[in-house]
Amino acid sequence: MEKRKYDVVIVGGGASGLAAAVELGMSSPDLSVLVIEKMAEPGRKIRATGSGRCNITNTKAAGYNRIMEFFTRIGLVTRAYENGLVYPYSESAADVAELLIARAKSLGIKFCCGEEVLGIKKDSEFEIESVYRDEKGEHKVITEADYVILATGGKAGPTYGTTGDGYRIAREFGHNIVTPVPVLTGVECKEWEEGAVALGGTRMQGVVSLYKKATGDTPIFQEAGEVQFTKYGLSGICVFNMTRCMRLDRDKGEGLDDFVVRINLFPEGNLSDYIYALKNGEFSEMPAGEILRTVLKASLADYIADRIDKEKPVSALDEEGIQKICKLVHFMEFHPMRLRGWKDAQATSGGVSLEEIDERTSESKIVPGLYITGELADKDFQCGGFNLSNAWITGLGAADDIADKC
């Protein structure tokens, strides 16, 4: 069995791990640092972020100035948009990953890729057991370290290596894990079994509201944006952000059927004003189904028209009929069945309890010298560069704390 010794071992070569490695290389060049990455190369998930453009941070994100200081120092040129989104100037996620890896290697950081951590113990120092495979077979390695940074990520995007390995390691050290669930993902709805599949491929601006039975008519989430109607259900950034509020208490018997999604497809006005104008105008004999033609996309107009007496003349609509049409447009209702799984999710909600982690440094309150960074902790954010910001800033915080102690 191979043995080796490093001052710091970073488990995971994603955003958080690479930020920590580069920062340690710059601030503490005398420390020996090893990054163990189970995938064939580090930074794979970074390359896929922001649809390949890498929304690295947001001007409104916690730690924004520290993050920008770090990236400016390593030579990344960025551009910020009015909505707060910050991208590399090339808008290439691959450029960000390559820059981090190149800077780390130039600073003497050692990478062992294609190597999986099986377990970690601590006595006087940490002992990391890992395994790698080559043409000669399987090889086990024991690595001793004074400090360990767990930067394994959550479970979202398993094709990039984030399969929840860190939860097992943290649990073995006595940490409590808040049940991980996929968030920033699409929502499959019951209505797709009842004809809404015809809406697939439609995009429409609107206001999405989420209700829970326990809260009655008070929305627990509301956001305006583009709603995407897909072949399976609802998607789009405002829907993704909504899923962060769809956490369940299984012990209380809660399920997704406790939630209702309502979408206002005409938030700028009251559709009834338009209908009454038609009812009292020269085209009052037009079929009611045609009311929706210039208000909604064709597929949505057809979907709603099929739920009213669409051939009835507008002139014949009574108050009840008008309000039915308005309700379908202003409060289009959908009933969630399931969230899209880990493969489609952009982030993980849940993870190592925040009560057991130092908020400033990311150091475990249970195991001194163990740091839990990024998405492994029970912390998630809305779309817009906030989750990636959390990865950078927690990795940098861990590196800063280790540097201070050494």
C-alpha positions in Angstrom: 0.0 0.0 0.0 1.4 3.4 -1.0 1.8 6.1 1.6 2.3 9.8 1.3 2.2 12.9 3.4 0.9 16.4 2.7 0.1 19.4 4.9 -3.3 19.9 3.3 -5.5 17.5 1.3 -8.4 18.8 -0.6 -11.0 16.2 -1.5 -12.7 17.4 -4.7 -11.4 19.4 -7.6 -14.5 21.5 -8.3 -15.0 25.2 -7.8 -14.6 25.2 -4.1 -11.6 22.9 -4.1 -9.7 24.7 -6.8 -10.3 28.1 -5.2 -8.9 26.8 -2.0 -5.9 25.2 -3.7 -4.9 28.3 -5.6 -5.4 30.5 -2.6 -3.2 28.2 -0.5 -0.6 28.2 -3.2 -0.5 32.0 -3.2 -0.7 32.7 0.5 1.2 29.7 1.9 3.7 28.5 -0.7 5.6 26.5 1.9 2.6 24.2 2.5 2.3 21.0 0.5 -1.2 20.7 -1.0 -2.8 17.7 -2.7 -6.1 17.7 -4.5 -7.7 14.3 -4.8 -10.3 14.2 -7.6 -12.2 11.1 -8.5 -12.9 12.2 -12.1 -10.3 12.0 -14.8 -9.8 15.8 -14.7 -10.6 18.6 -12.2 -13.1 21.3 -12.9 -15.6 19.3 -15.0 -18.7 20.9 -13.4 -17.3 24.4 -13.8 -17.0 23.8 -17.5 -20.8 23.2 -17.7 -22.0 26.1 -15.5 -24.0 28.9 -17.0 -24.7 26.8 -20.1 -21.0 26.8 -20.8 -20.6 30.6 -20.1 -19.9 30.4 -16.3 -21.8 32.9 -14.4 -19.0 33.1 -11.8 -20.7 35.5 -9.3 -23.2 38.2 -8.8 -22.6 41.8 -7.7 -25.2 41.1 -5.0 -23.6 37.9 -3.7 -22.1 37.6 -0.2 -18.3 37.9 -0.5 -18.5 39.5 -3.9 -15.5 41.8 -3.3 -13.3 39.0 -2.0 -14.3 36.8 -5.0 -13.4 39.5 -7.5 -10.1 40.2 -5.7 -9.2 36.6 -6.0 -10.1 36.3 -9.7 -8.4 39.6 -10.6 -5.2 38.4 -8.9 -5.1 35.2 -10.9 -5.7 37.1 -14.1 -9.3 36.5 -15.0 -10.9 39.4 -17.0 -14.7 39.7 -16.3 -17.7 41.6 -17.4 -20.7 42.5 -15.2 -24.2 43.1 -16.5 -26.8 45.5 -15.2 -28.7 42.6 -13.6 -25.7 41.8 -11.5 -24.5 38.7 -13.4 -20.7 38.4 -13.8 -19.1 36.3 -16.5 -15.5 35.8 -17.7 -15.1 38.3 -20.5 -14.7 35.4 -23.0 -18.0 34.0 -21.7 -16.3 30.6 -21.7 -16.6 28.3 -18.7 -13.8 26.2 -20.0 -11.5 29.2 -19.7 -12.3 29.6 -16.0 -11.6 25.9 -15.3 -8.3 25.9 -17.3 -7.1 29.1 -15.6 -7.7 27.8 -12.1 -6.0 24.5 -12.9 -3.0 26.2 -14.6 -2.6 28.6 -11.7 -2.7 25.8 -9.2 -0.1 23.7 -11.0 2.2 26.7 -11.4 2.0 27.2 -7.7 3.1 23.6 -7.0 -0.3 22.1 -6.1 -0.3 18.4 -6.7 -3.3 16.7 -8.4 -4.3 13.0 -8.2 -7.2 12.5 -10.6 -9.1 9.3 -11.2 -8.6 8.6 -7.5 -11.6 8.0 -5.1 -11.5 8.6 -1.4 -12.9 5.6 0.5 -12.7 7.1 4.0 -11.0 9.5 6.4 -10.0 9.0 10.0 -8.3 11.3 12.5 -6.0 10.6 15.4 -3.2 13.0 15.9 -3.5 13.8 12.2 -5.8 12.9 9.3 -5.5 9.6 7.5 -7.2 9.5 4.1 -7.7 6.2 2.4 -8.2 6.3 -1.3 -8.0 4.0 -4.4 -7.0 4.5 -8.0 -6.9 2.0 -10.9 -4.6 1.7 -13.9 -3.5 -1.0 -16.3 -1.8 -2.9 -13.5 -5.0 -3.1 -11.4 -6.3 -1.4 -8.2 -4.0 0.5 -5.9 -4.8 1.7 -2.4 -3.2 4.8 -0.9 -2.9 6.2 2.6 -2.3 9.9 2.8 -1.5 11.7 6.0 -2.5 15.3 6.4 -2.7 18.0 9.0 -5.8 19.6 7.4 -8.5 18.3 5.1 -10.9 20.4 3.0 -14.0 18.4 2.0 -15.0 20.0 -1.3 -16.9 17.1 -2.8 -20.1 19.1 -3.7 -23.6 17.8 -3.3 -25.5 15.4 -5.5 -26.7 17.7 -8.4 -25.1 16.9 -11.7 -23.7 13.4 -10.9 -22.2 13.1 -14.4 -19.6 15.6 -13.2 -18.7 13.5 -10.2 -21.0 15.0 -7.5 -22.6 11.9 -6.2 -22.9 12.7 -2.5 -19.6 11.1 -1.4 -18.9 13.9 1.1 -22.1 13.1 3.1 -20.8 9.7 4.1 -17.5 11.0 5.1 -19.0 13.9 7.2 -21.4 11.5 8.8 -18.6 9.2 9.8 -17.1 12.1 11.7 -20.3 12.6 13.6 -21.9 15.3 11.5 -25.7 15.5 10.9 -26.9 15.6 7.3 -30.0 17.5 6.4 -31.6 15.2 3.7 -30.4 16.4 0.3 -33.0 17.2 -2.4 -32.5 18.5 -5.9 -33.3 22.1 -6.5 -33.1 24.7 -9.3 -34.7 22.1 -11.5 -38.0 21.5 -13.4 -41.3 20.4 -11.9 -43.3 17.6 -13.3 -47.1 18.3 -12.9 -50.2 16.2 -12.9 -51.8 18.3 -15.7 -49.3 16.8 -18.1 -51.3 13.5 -17.8 -54.4 15.5 -18.7 -53.5 17.3 -21.9 -51.0 19.9 -20.9 -48.3 18.0 -22.8 -49.5 20.1 -25.8 -47.9 23.1 -24.1 -44.4 21.6 -24.6 -42.0 24.1 -26.2 -44.0 27.2 -25.2 -42.4 30.1 -23.4 -44.3 32.9 -21.8 -43.6 35.8 -19.4 -45.6 35.6 -16.2 -45.6 35.6 -12.4 -45.1 32.2 -10.7 -46.6 31.8 -7.2 -46.2 28.8 -5.0 -48.8 27.9 -2.3 -48.8 25.3 0.4 -52.0 23.9 2.0 -50.8 24.9 5.4 -50.4 28.6 4.4 -53.8 28.9 2.6 -54.0 31.7 0.1 -50.7 33.3 1.1 -47.9 32.4 -1.4 -44.7 31.1 0.0 -42.9 32.1 -3.1 -43.5 34.5 -6.0 -41.3 35.6 -8.8 -41.8 37.2 -12.3 -39.9 35.8 -15.3 -40.1 33.5 -18.3 -42.0 30.3 -17.7 -41.0 27.4 -19.9 -43.6 24.7 -20.6 -41.7 21.6 -21.4 -42.6 18.0 -22.5 -42.8 17.0 -18.8 -43.9 20.1 -16.9 -42.7 23.6 -15.8 -39.2 25.0 -16.2 -37.5 28.4 -16.4 -35.4 30.4 -13.9 -38.4 31.5 -11.8 -39.6 27.9 -11.6 -36.1 26.8 -10.7 -35.9 29.3 -7.9 -39.4 28.2 -6.7 -38.2 24.6 -6.1 -36.0 25.9 -3.3 -39.2 26.5 -1.3 -40.6 23.0 -2.0 -39.0 21.4 1.0 -41.0 18.7 2.8 -41.3 17.4 6.4 -41.6 13.7 5.7 -42.2 13.1 9.5 -45.4 15.1 9.2 -46.5 13.2 6.1 -45.9 16.1 3.8 -45.7 15.4 0.0 -45.5 17.4 -3.2 -49.3 17.2 -3.4 -49.3 19.8 -0.5 -48.2 22.4 -3.1 -50.0 24.2 -5.8 -48.4 26.4 -8.5 -50.3 29.3 -10.0 -49.1 31.3 -12.9 -50.4 34.8 -13.8 -50.0 34.9 -17.6 -51.3 38.5 -17.9 -49.8 40.3 -14.9 -49.7 43.8 -16.5 -53.5 44.2 -16.3 -56.9 42.7 -15.6 -58.2 40.6 -18.4 -61.8 41.3 -17.4 -61.4 44.9 -18.5 -60.5 43.7 -22.0 -63.3 41.2 -22.1 -65.9 43.8 -21.1 -64.7 46.1 -23.7 -65.2 43.4 -26.3 -68.6 42.4 -24.9 -69.8 46.0 -25.3 -68.1 46.6 -28.7 -68.8 46.0 -32.3 -67.1 42.6 -32.3 -69.2 41.2 -29.4 -70.3 38.2 -31.5 -66.8 36.8 -31.8 -66.4 33.3 -30.2 -65.1 33.5 -26.6 -62.2 31.2 -27.5 -60.8 34.0 -29.7 -60.5 36.4 -26.7 -57.2 34.8 -25.8 -55.5 35.0 -29.2 -53.6 38.2 -28.8 -53.0 37.8 -25.1 -51.3 34.3 -25.0 -49.2 32.2 -27.2 -51.3 30.0 -29.5 -50.7 26.7 -27.5 -51.7 28.4 -24.2 -54.7 30.1 -25.8 -55.9 26.7 -27.2 -55.3 25.0 -23.8 -57.5 27.5 -22.0 -60.1 27.7 -24.7 -60.6 23.9 -24.4 -61.6 24.6 -20.7 -64.3 27.1 -21.5 -67.4 27.3 -23.8 -65.2 28.6 -26.6 -67.9 28.8 -29.2 -70.1 31.0 -27.1 -70.3 34.6 -28.3 -68.6 37.2 -26.1 -71.9 39.0 -25.9 -73.4 35.9 -24.2 -70.8 35.7 -21.4 -72.2 36.3 -18.0 -70.1 37.4 -15.0 -69.4 33.8 -14.0 -68.2 32.9 -17.5 -65.9 36.0 -17.6 -64.4 35.3 -14.2 -63.7 31.7 -15.3 -61.7 32.9 -18.2 -59.9 35.4 -16.0 -59.1 32.8 -13.4 -57.6 30.5 -16.0 -55.3 33.3 -17.3 -54.4 35.0 -14.0 -54.3 31.9 -11.8 -53.4 29.0 -14.2 -53.0 26.2 -11.8 -50.7 23.2 -11.8 -50.2 20.4 -9.3 -46.6 19.1 -8.8 -46.0 15.4 -8.9 -42.2 15.3 -8.6 -39.1 17.4 -9.1 -36.7 16.5 -11.8 -33.9 14.4 -10.5 -30.3 14.9 -9.7 -29.2 14.7 -13.3 -31.2 17.8 -14.2 -30.8 19.8 -11.0 -28.4 22.7 -10.8 -28.0 22.6 -7.1 -28.5 20.6 -3.9 -30.7 21.7 -1.0 -29.6 20.0 2.2 -26.3 18.7 3.4 -24.1 19.0 6.5 -25.9 21.0 9.1 -24.8 24.6 9.2 -25.0 24.5 13.0 -21.9 22.3 12.9 -19.8 24.5 10.6 -18.1 27.8 11.4 -19.8 30.3 9.0 -16.6 32.4 8.5 -14.0 29.7 7.9 -16.1 26.6 7.0 -14.2 24.6 9.7 -16.1 21.8 11.4 -17.1 22.6 14.9 -16.9 18.8 15.6 -13.5 18.0 14.0 -10.8 20.6 14.2 -8.8 20.9 11.0 -11.7 19.5 8.9 -13.3 22.1 6.5 -16.7 21.6 4.8 -17.1 23.9 1.8 -19.4 24.6 -1.1 -22.5 22.6 -1.8 -21.6 19.9 0.7 -23.0 22.1 3.4 -26.8 22.8 3.8 -26.7 26.1 2.0 -28.3 26.8 -1.4 -29.2 30.0 -3.3 -31.3 31.2 -6.3 -30.1 31.2 -9.9 -27.8 34.0 -10.9 -24.3 33.1 -9.8 -25.0 32.8 -6.1 -24.3 29.1 -5.7 -21.0 29.4 -7.5 -20.2 32.4 -5.3 -20.8 30.3 -2.3 -18.4 27.6 -3.6 -15.6 30.2 -4.2 -16.0 32.1 -0.9 -16.2 29.0 1.3 -13.1 27.6 -0.4 -11.3 30.8 0.0 -12.4 31.1 3.7 -11.0 27.6 4.4 -7.7 28.4 2.7 -7.4 31.7 4.6 -8.0 30.0 8.0 -5.4 27.3 7.3 -2.9 29.9 6.2 -3.5 31.9 9.5 -3.0 28.7 11.5 0.2 27.8 9.8 
